[in-house]
Amino acid sequence: MSQPEATSEACTVVPATAGAWPIAQRIAGQLSCRVARHAEEVISPVALFVDHDDLWLQKRSSEQVSPVRVDFASPGLQHRRKSGQNELLGRAVGVKGDVRPSVLDATAGLGRDAYVLADLGCSVTLIERSPVLAFMLEQALERASISAIASVQLACSRMQLQPGDSRNYNTSKETVIYLDPMFTERRGSAAVKKDLSVLQALHGSLENEDEQLLAWAMSQPVRRVVVKRPLKSPALDLRKPSHTIKGKAVRFDVYAL
Ligand SMILES: C[S@@+](CC[C@H](N)C(=O)[O-])C[C@H]1O[C@@H](n2cnc3c(N)ncnc32)[C@H](O)[C@@H]1O
């Protein structure tokens, strides 16, 4: 596994309270990010606010002010769990009867799809190349391990984080690779768009290498590769899937290998 790539100028660490300044300095050093004492001093597109027991991303723009957290016990994820919205993703990776595949989520992001799969009973390896997001995932998994919600603890015990670029990873135990690349043309709820717009600001300077990611996934010794796509977009790299599972806003292209 390679080390995570150097953080760009995209993010500045800011203490959420005056007492959190030493924490902000430590995290900024760890992530090779700039640090600022106050939000007004931030010139990067995104700020990572840190406090003693909390951290969140915030985009620096007037119309986008809501914070984005990685929180596996959040009401949003717990609602998604109860509403059965996870069924399509589960079917796409091959959850059926007693079968629970071991999944490599090669584009972990905020870890939501990975959590859904783990909650369905899959063991999930999460790979994330952004050091900031990998750090947020690590912290969220730590908090989840002592969550008061038993299902959150259980799901997160099935999740393993690997910071770095997936293309440097050789699969061994996983049987399915899941890709949710950073496509711009997202539909869905305002909340989903808001979160992804923060991710896009964070990744602004990174190259889009989705086709390479697919080529890497197809070269791995797994049974299937699943790619999340906007409902009406062409298949990634125009590669025809074996079959497709359609939702209201997105679809899953399944490549059986
Ligand atoms: C759209 S987000 C994924 C969202 C995720 N499915 C969720 O439920 O939160 C895509 C993520 O993939 C990551 N990514 C893109 N290419 C990658 C690579 N080669 N290796 C690891 N992570 C990658 C990006 O940093 C970004 O955070």
The ligand as an SDF file (V2000), in Angstrom:
LIG
                    3D

 27 29  0  0  0  0  0  0  0  0999 V2000
  -18.2870   10.0380   -4.6580 C   0  0  0  0  0  0  0  0  0  0  0  0
  -17.1500    9.7470   -3.3930 S   0  0  0  0  0  0  0  0  0  0  0  0
  -17.6960    8.2130   -2.7240 C   0  0  0  0  0  0  0  0  0  0  0  0
  -18.8440    8.3540   -1.7620 C   0  0  0  0  0  0  0  0  0  0  0  0
  -19.0970    7.0750   -0.9860 C   0  0  0  0  0  0  0  0  0  0  0  0
  -19.6090    6.0230   -1.8460 N   0  0  0  0  0  0  0  0  0  0  0  0
  -20.0420    7.3000    0.1770 C   0  0  0  0  0  0  0  0  0  0  0  0
  -21.0480    6.5610    0.2780 O   0  0  0  0  0  0  0  0  0  0  0  0
  -19.7640    8.1880    0.9970 O   0  0  0  0  0  0  0  0  0  0  0  0
  -15.6970    9.2280   -4.2580 C   0  0  0  0  0  0  0  0  0  0  0  0
  -14.4660    9.0800   -3.3610 C   0  0  0  0  0  0  0  0  0  0  0  0
  -13.5300    8.2430   -4.0190 O   0  0  0  0  0  0  0  0  0  0  0  0
  -12.2260    8.6570   -3.6720 C   0  0  0  0  0  0  0  0  0  0  0  0
  -11.3120    8.1340   -4.7000 N   0  0  0  0  0  0  0  0  0  0  0  0
  -11.2720    8.4430   -6.0180 C   0  0  0  0  0  0  0  0  0  0  0  0
  -10.3000    7.7530   -6.6280 N   0  0  0  0  0  0  0  0  0  0  0  0
   -9.7140    6.9840   -5.6850 C   0  0  0  0  0  0  0  0  0  0  0  0
   -8.6410    6.0400   -5.7070 C   0  0  0  0  0  0  0  0  0  0  0  0
   -7.9690    5.7800   -6.8350 N   0  0  0  0  0  0  0  0  0  0  0  0
   -8.3200    5.4210   -4.5490 N   0  0  0  0  0  0  0  0  0  0  0  0
   -8.9830    5.6900   -3.3970 C   0  0  0  0  0  0  0  0  0  0  0  0
   -9.9880    6.5880   -3.3170 N   0  0  0  0  0  0  0  0  0  0  0  0
  -10.3610    7.2240   -4.4450 C   0  0  0  0  0  0  0  0  0  0  0  0
  -12.3230   10.1610   -3.6680 C   0  0  0  0  0  0  0  0  0  0  0  0
  -11.2750   10.7010   -2.8690 O   0  0  0  0  0  0  0  0  0  0  0  0
  -13.7210   10.3830   -3.0770 C   0  0  0  0  0  0  0  0  0  0  0  0
  -13.6550   10.5980   -1.6960 O   0  0  0  0  0  0  0  0  0  0  0  0
  1  2  1  0
  2  3  1  0
  2 10  1  0
  3  4  1  0
  4  5  1  0
  5  6  1  0
  5  7  1  0
  7  8  2  0
  7  9  1  0
 10 11  1  0
 11 12  1  0
 11 26  1  0
 12 13  1  0
 13 14  1  0
 13 24  1  0
 14 15  1  0
 14 23  1  0
 15 16  2  0
 16 17  1  0
 17 18  1  0
 17 23  2  0
 18 19  1  0
 18 20  2  0
 20 21  1  0
 21 22  2  0
 22 23  1  0
 24 25  1  0
 24 26  1  0
 26 27  1  0
M  CHG  2   2   1   9  -1
M  END
$$$$
